[in-house]
Amino acid sequence: MGFMQFAVRRAAPVLGTAGIGAWATLTTINDEWDEYYTPSTAASSSDNNNAPPEKIVILGSGWAGLNALRKCAGPNKEVVVVSPRPHFLYTPLLAGSAVGTITLRSACEPLRAMVEAAAGKAASATFVRADAREVDVGNKTVRATTDEDGMELQLSYDKLVVAVGAAPNTFGISGVSDHALFLKEAQDSAKLHARLLSNLEKAAALIQHGHGDTVEKEIDRLLKVIVVGGGPTGVELAAELADFAHKDVVMRYGADVADRINIVLVEAMPRILAPFDESLANVARDHLQSRGVDVRTGVAITQVAEGMATFAPSTPRNASPEDKAKALAQAATEETGALVWAAGIGARPLVKKLAKSL
């Protein structure tokens, strides 16, 4: 059982008592009343029958982008969705797909089907698979490319919705971009899944037929997974990995392999799930530890290299140079078969460029 499922079971009695009030509050805050009371368009539609359609470009195909598509699609509207991925990704299922609890395609919904549904309410709705690179606010155009080094496209707009989401934040730590795995996109889950299976196969072969101290060290390295970031993504992934080790690995590879799997969850803050209530965080920590996860709080990653990571006690931003030097003096390097970076998010390059231009 993943952590989120476990937490829901513990929280269900509390949530039940306040369910109706919470639903009404969230509905009001998110301005979703149009779901229940469709605004009248009779007056405005008669005035705009002869007006040219308004062109709305939506950058992104995630939660915000598709919500914008649903609300913007209407009479006399031309909606264009621009995204490098041709699907909507249900991100909470990425951790499960990484260990094979579900197939990755179960977490993806074809985007064109959603755009076609919106086309029935608008003058037109189309999808363009491309990467938005730059927005020219003055000329109301978007420059995009068909892939990383592909052909350039120019899309004009009357209104622009920027919903490109966020990118993993490496905090400038050396080696993270080159050697860490992530869990943000569908391909990230596929890469992690492939790495886990590859390492398991290698370790199983070494356990059966290898000999010597060097072989034993390599087995330990292959079967060690470090998850960096004690937020919801990192905690859920650590829980999924623990379930995977206790169930699937035991069944497919045997206890000799499963018993040597070492899952480490690293969090720089004093506790995991820092934005959540402390009691819930404690439940999560106890659950993970009961499943064999090594939970390390107050620990930061200072460097990542091929097959290894360096740990040191974390320090606050206002720490003195002496305190930082003292923490770095305690740094230790450990070998690992996979390091998954789930330590935070940051703005995408497009958003940074747009912010500077405004």
C-alpha positions as a printed NumPy array, in Angstrom:
array([[  0.   ,   0.   ,   0.   ],
       [  1.397,   3.417,  -0.994],
       [  1.638,   6.179,   1.595],
       [ -1.179,   8.274,   0.104],
       [ -3.597,   5.333,   0.308],
       [ -2.461,   4.677,   3.888],
       [ -2.895,   8.32 ,   4.881],
       [ -6.382,   8.492,   3.354],
       [ -7.471,   5.533,   5.485],
       [ -6.188,   7.229,   8.64 ],
       [ -7.729,  10.567,   7.722],
       [-11.103,   9.311,   6.452],
       [-13.027,   9.594,   9.777],
       [-11.88 ,  13.175,  10.261],
       [-12.573,  14.182,   6.688],
       [-16.062,  12.694,   6.798],
       [-17.285,  15.041,   9.517],
       [-16.285,  18.15 ,   7.597],
       [-16.788,  16.864,   4.086],
       [-19.782,  18.976,   3.09 ],
       [-18.369,  22.204,   4.508],
       [-14.976,  21.616,   2.928],
       [-16.57 ,  20.876,  -0.452],
       [-18.56 ,  24.113,  -0.347],
       [-15.506,  26.125,   0.73 ],
       [-13.232,  24.72 ,  -1.961],
       [-15.895,  25.134,  -4.607],
       [-16.288,  28.793,  -3.713],
       [-12.554,  29.479,  -3.502],
       [-11.881,  27.893,  -6.88 ],
       [-14.741,  29.742,  -8.542],
       [-16.263,  26.544,  -9.912],
       [-19.897,  27.63 ,  -9.719],
       [-20.07 ,  27.61 , -13.514],
       [-20.046,  23.822, -13.232],
       [-23.489,  24.027, -11.702],
       [-24.891,  27.324, -13.016],
       [-24.013,  27.843, -16.652],
       [-23.862,  31.585, -17.414],
       [-26.253,  32.872, -20.033],
       [-24.631,  33.801, -23.359],
       [-27.741,  34.818, -25.265],
       [-27.102,  38.556, -25.094],
       [-23.411,  38.429, -25.878],
       [-23.691,  35.863, -28.698],
       [-26.1  ,  38.002, -30.719],
       [-23.707,  40.95 , -30.529],
       [-20.699,  38.896, -31.585],
       [-22.189,  36.915, -34.476],
       [-20.336,  39.036, -37.021],
       [-17.146,  39.538, -35.004],
       [-14.051,  37.517, -35.931],
       [-13.398,  34.593, -33.572],
       [-11.128,  35.274, -30.651],
       [ -7.945,  33.208, -30.819],
       [ -6.833,  31.772, -27.486],
       [ -3.501,  29.956, -27.233],
       [ -2.973,  27.681, -24.231],
       [  0.593,  26.643, -23.456],
       [  0.618,  23.369, -21.529],
       [ -1.432,  20.19 , -21.262],
       [ -1.444,  19.62 , -17.515],
       [ -4.098,  20.256, -14.896],
       [ -4.245,  24.026, -15.41 ],
       [ -3.977,  23.841, -19.197],
       [ -6.871,  21.423, -19.587],
       [ -9.002,  23.347, -17.114],
       [ -8.349,  26.468, -19.202],
       [ -9.308,  24.548, -22.353],
       [-12.585,  23.456, -20.806],
       [-13.482,  26.979, -19.688],
       [-12.228,  28.904, -22.716],
       [-13.927,  26.736, -25.33 ],
       [-17.103,  28.539, -26.343],
       [-18.923,  30.247, -29.197],
       [-16.744,  32.41 , -31.436],
       [-13.533,  31.105, -29.817],
       [-10.586,  29.504, -31.6  ],
       [ -8.554,  27.57 , -29.065],
       [ -5.055,  26.208, -29.76 ],
       [ -3.347,  23.961, -27.2  ],
       [  0.456,  23.842, -27.511],
       [  2.382,  21.143, -25.639],
       [  5.441,  18.93 , -26.243],
       [  3.58 ,  15.906, -24.924],
       [  0.516,  14.48 , -26.701],
       [ -1.182,  13.348, -23.499],
       [ -2.484,  14.523, -20.167],
       [ -0.421,  12.937, -17.387],
       [ -2.028,  11.962, -14.097],
       [  1.085,  12.698, -12.048],
       [  0.018,  11.031,  -8.754],
       [  0.293,   7.664, -10.523],
       [  3.925,   8.129, -11.602],
       [  5.331,   6.487,  -8.478],
       [  3.118,   3.45 ,  -8.97 ],
       [  4.011,   3.114, -12.64 ],
       [  7.737,   3.312, -11.805],
       [  7.499,   0.049,  -9.838],
       [  4.915,  -1.635, -12.055],
       [  1.887,  -1.275,  -9.769],
       [  0.104,   0.136, -12.823],
       [  1.128,   0.447, -16.444],
       [  2.346,   3.849, -17.538],
       [ -0.352,   4.16 , -20.18 ],
       [ -2.928,   4.005, -17.369],
       [ -1.552,   7.351, -16.142],
       [ -1.847,   9.007, -19.577],
       [ -4.91 ,  10.266, -21.408],
       [ -4.602,  11.101, -25.143],
       [ -4.751,  14.862, -25.492],
       [ -6.388,  14.969, -28.909],
       [ -9.503,  13.256, -27.572],
       [ -9.906,  16.052, -25.002],
       [ -9.302,  18.75 , -27.608],
       [-11.868,  17.156, -29.912],
       [-14.426,  17.238, -27.093],
       [-13.743,  20.952, -26.585],
       [-14.085,  21.573, -30.324],
       [-17.783,  20.831, -30.075],
       [-18.268,  23.936, -27.923],
       [-15.933,  26.318, -29.758],
       [-15.557,  27.677, -33.261],
       [-12.484,  25.441, -33.383],
       [-10.078,  23.691, -31.016],
       [ -6.778,  22.238, -32.194],
       [ -3.642,  20.714, -30.732],
       [ -0.074,  21.548, -31.792],
       [  2.683,  19.288, -30.515],
       [  5.562,  21.688, -30.008],
       [  7.796,  23.286, -27.383],
       [  6.992,  26.935, -26.676],
       [ 10.333,  28.763, -26.562],
       [  9.502,  32.461, -26.326],
       [  6.552,  34.837, -26.052],
       [  6.557,  38.18 , -27.863],
       [  4.049,  40.101, -25.769],
       [  4.196,  43.21 , -27.951],
       [  3.325,  41.394, -31.181],
       [  1.182,  38.766, -29.444],
       [  3.034,  35.798, -30.904],
       [  4.522,  32.596, -29.53 ],
       [  7.691,  31.096, -30.99 ],
       [  7.756,  27.308, -30.748],
       [  9.74 ,  24.409, -32.187],
       [  8.538,  20.945, -33.167],
       [ 11.189,  19.375, -30.923],
       [ 14.49 ,  20.272, -29.244],
       [ 16.186,  21.164, -32.538],
       [ 13.153,  21.09 , -34.835],
       [ 11.484,  23.492, -37.221],
       [ 10.276,  26.825, -35.873],
       [  6.613,  27.775, -35.607],
       [  4.953,  31.16 , -35.073],
       [  1.54 ,  31.236, -33.404],
       [ -0.429,  34.441, -33.038],
       [ -2.974,  34.983, -30.274],
       [ -5.541,  37.4  , -28.916],
       [ -5.301,  35.92 , -25.441],
       [ -2.558,  33.712, -24.026],
       [ -2.768,  31.205, -21.18 ],
       [  0.617,  30.131, -19.819],
       [  0.191,  26.814, -18.005],
       [  3.47 ,  25.046, -18.696],
       [  3.897,  23.825, -15.137],
       [  7.188,  23.608, -13.28 ],
       [ 10.532,  21.885, -13.738],
       [ 12.616,  19.98 , -11.169],
       [ 14.727,  22.313,  -9.066],
       [ 18.295,  21.057,  -8.626],
       [ 19.302,  24.081,  -6.484],
       [ 22.534,  24.233,  -8.46 ],
       [ 23.915,  21.11 ,  -6.779],
       [ 26.744,  19.585,  -8.779],
       [ 25.919,  16.47 , -10.768],
       [ 22.174,  16.345, -10.172],
       [ 21.139,  17.204, -13.74 ],
       [ 23.597,  14.709, -15.236],
       [ 23.32 ,  11.737, -12.904],
       [ 20.011,  11.844, -11.013],
       [ 16.674,  10.424, -12.104],
       [ 13.501,  12.482, -11.767],
       [  9.786,  11.815, -11.403],
       [  8.059,  14.645, -13.247],
       [  7.16 ,  13.271, -16.692],
       [  6.072,   9.941, -18.152],
       [  9.551,   9.264, -19.524],
       [ 11.01 ,   9.812, -16.042],
       [  8.876,   6.99 , -14.673],
       [  9.878,   4.741, -17.583],
       [ 13.589,   5.45 , -16.988],
       [ 13.314,   4.672, -13.284],
       [ 11.382,   1.476, -14.009],
       [ 14.061,   0.335, -16.463],
       [ 16.873,   1.173, -14.017],
       [ 15.238,  -0.745, -11.173],
       [ 14.698,  -3.865, -13.281],
       [ 18.214,  -3.706, -14.745],
       [ 19.789,  -3.4  , -11.296],
       [ 17.665,  -6.242,  -9.929],
       [ 18.706,  -8.567, -12.75 ],
       [ 22.391,  -7.737, -12.288],
       [ 22.187,  -8.18 ,  -8.516],
       [ 20.326, -11.485,  -8.817],
       [ 22.997, -12.827, -11.166],
       [ 25.804, -11.734,  -8.808],
       [ 24.1  , -13.232,  -5.76 ],
       [ 23.723, -16.589,  -7.509],
       [ 27.092, -16.863,  -9.217],
       [ 29.404, -14.113,  -7.942],
       [ 32.065, -14.4  ,  -5.225],
       [ 34.303, -12.072,  -3.266],
       [ 34.127,  -8.772,  -1.414],
       [ 34.05 ,  -6.72 ,  -4.621],
       [ 30.962,  -8.589,  -5.785],
       [ 29.25 ,  -8.082,  -2.41 ],
       [ 29.888,  -4.335,  -2.553],
       [ 28.497,  -4.158,  -6.089],
       [ 25.338,  -6.004,  -5.012],
       [ 24.821,  -3.521,  -2.186],
       [ 25.333,  -0.614,  -4.58 ],
       [ 22.908,  -1.975,  -7.175],
       [ 20.171,  -2.554,  -4.608],
       [ 20.439,   0.836,  -2.912],
       [ 17.899,   3.46 ,  -3.996],
       [ 18.179,   7.007,  -2.683],
       [ 15.089,   9.222,  -2.877],
       [ 15.914,  12.892,  -2.312],
       [ 13.023,  15.006,  -1.053],
       [ 10.627,  14.256,   1.78 ],
       [  7.602,  15.916,   0.206],
       [  4.522,  14.062,  -1.11 ],
       [  6.321,  12.795,  -4.234],
       [  9.353,  11.467,  -2.383],
       [  7.318,   9.91 ,   0.424],
       [  4.916,   8.215,  -1.99 ],
       [  7.793,   6.877,  -4.098],
       [  9.62 ,   5.531,  -1.033],
       [  6.436,   3.763,   0.089],
       [  5.872,   2.286,  -3.378],
       [  9.48 ,   1.078,  -3.5  ],
       [  9.093,  -0.568,  -0.087],
       [  5.928,  -2.365,  -1.169],
       [  7.66 ,  -3.39 ,  -4.387],
       [ 10.569,  -4.893,  -2.424],
       [  8.348,  -6.77 ,   0.036],
       [  5.968,  -8.173,  -2.577],
       [  7.069,  -8.238,  -6.212],
       [ 10.803,  -8.66 ,  -5.63 ],
       [ 10.264, -11.484,  -3.123],
       [  7.963, -13.236,  -5.566],
       [ 10.091, -12.745,  -8.712],
       [ 13.654, -12.705,  -7.406],
       [ 13.469, -14.34 ,  -3.993],
       [ 14.137, -13.205,  -0.444],
       [ 17.913, -13.26 ,  -0.985],
       [ 17.563, -10.27 ,  -3.299],
       [ 14.65 ,  -8.547,  -1.555],
       [ 16.306,  -8.587,   1.867],
       [ 19.294,  -6.653,   0.538],
       [ 17.306,  -3.803,  -1.008],
       [ 18.09 ,  -0.564,   0.803],
       [ 15.72 ,   2.391,   0.336],
       [ 16.925,   5.73 ,   1.714],
       [ 14.673,   8.805,   1.938],
       [ 16.643,  12.039,   2.405],
       [ 15.099,  15.328,   3.553],
       [ 16.993,  18.522,   4.378],
       [ 14.247,  19.808,   6.689],
       [ 13.908,  18.549,  10.292],
       [ 11.005,  16.29 ,   9.253],
       [  9.367,  14.859,   6.171],
       [  6.144,  16.345,   4.775],
       [  7.039,  19.727,   6.239],
       [  3.969,  21.577,   4.82 ],
       [  1.61 ,  19.05 ,   6.437],
       [  0.437,  18.641,  10.003],
       [  3.19 ,  17.168,  12.179],
       [  0.999,  14.289,  13.351],
       [  0.447,  13.181,   9.758],
       [  4.167,  13.488,   9.051],
       [  4.901,  11.296,  12.069],
       [  2.448,   8.67 ,  10.845],
       [  4.167,   8.679,   7.454],
       [  7.632,   8.405,   9.004],
       [  6.61 ,   5.525,  11.269],
       [  4.952,   3.716,   8.37 ],
       [  8.006,   4.066,   6.15 ],
       [ 10.37 ,   2.924,   8.873],
       [  8.166,  -0.072,   9.625],
       [  8.563,  -1.051,   5.971],
       [ 12.345,  -0.841,   6.191],
       [ 12.898,   2.616,   4.687],
       [ 15.909,   4.505,   6.062],
       [ 14.444,   7.976,   6.723],
       [ 17.137,  10.638,   7.145],
       [ 16.038,  14.146,   8.073],
       [ 18.222,  17.204,   8.517],
       [ 20.492,  15.814,   5.803],
       [ 21.323,  17.478,   2.486],
       [ 22.858,  16.184,  -0.744],
       [ 25.924,  18.257,  -1.623],
       [ 27.102,  16.427,  -4.747],
       [ 25.964,  13.678,  -7.091],
       [ 28.238,  11.634,  -9.346],
       [ 27.861,   8.47 , -11.396],
       [ 26.731,   5.796,  -8.929],
       [ 27.333,   7.846,  -5.793],
       [ 26.042,  10.738,  -3.689],
       [ 27.591,  12.919,  -0.979],
       [ 25.615,  13.673,   2.203],
       [ 26.159,  16.371,   4.819],
       [ 24.114,  17.834,   7.677],
       [ 21.826,  20.55 ,   6.341],
       [ 22.243,  24.132,   7.495],
       [ 19.785,  27.062,   7.42 ],
       [ 20.227,  29.761,   4.804],
       [ 21.38 ,  32.254,   7.414],
       [ 24.015,  29.891,   8.838],
       [ 27.421,  31.401,   9.41 ],
       [ 30.365,  30.4  ,   7.193],
       [ 31.811,  28.557,  10.193],
       [ 28.649,  26.477,  10.656],
       [ 28.527,  25.655,   6.952],
       [ 32.179,  24.628,   6.967],
       [ 31.579,  22.442,  10.015],
       [ 28.669,  20.703,   8.249],
       [ 30.694,  20.111,   5.095],
       [ 33.483,  18.625,   7.181],
       [ 31.046,  15.861,   8.165],
       [ 30.199,  15.03 ,   4.537],
       [ 30.238,  11.361,   3.555],
       [ 29.905,   9.713,   0.149],
       [ 27.794,   6.601,  -0.433],
       [ 27.39 ,   4.438,  -3.504],
       [ 23.943,   3.899,  -5.013],
       [ 22.287,   2.115,  -7.893],
       [ 19.706,   4.85 ,  -8.43 ],
       [ 19.179,   8.348,  -7.064],
       [ 15.758,   9.914,  -7.631],
       [ 15.547,  13.687,  -7.246],
       [ 12.176,  14.845,  -5.897],
       [ 13.455,  17.773,  -3.851],
       [ 11.445,  20.648,  -5.26 ],
       [ 10.317,  22.494,  -8.359],
       [ 11.268,  25.689, -10.156],
       [ 10.175,  27.85 , -13.066],
       [ 10.649,  26.612, -16.621],
       [ 12.905,  28.589, -19.01 ],
       [  9.897,  29.947, -20.919],
       [  8.413,  31.431, -17.751],
       [ 11.745,  32.972, -16.739],
       [ 12.081,  34.641, -20.152],
       [  8.505,  35.887, -20.037],
       [  8.93 ,  37.304, -16.525],
       [ 12.001,  39.269, -17.627],
       [ 10.17 ,  40.728, -20.621],
       [  7.248,  42.058, -18.619]])
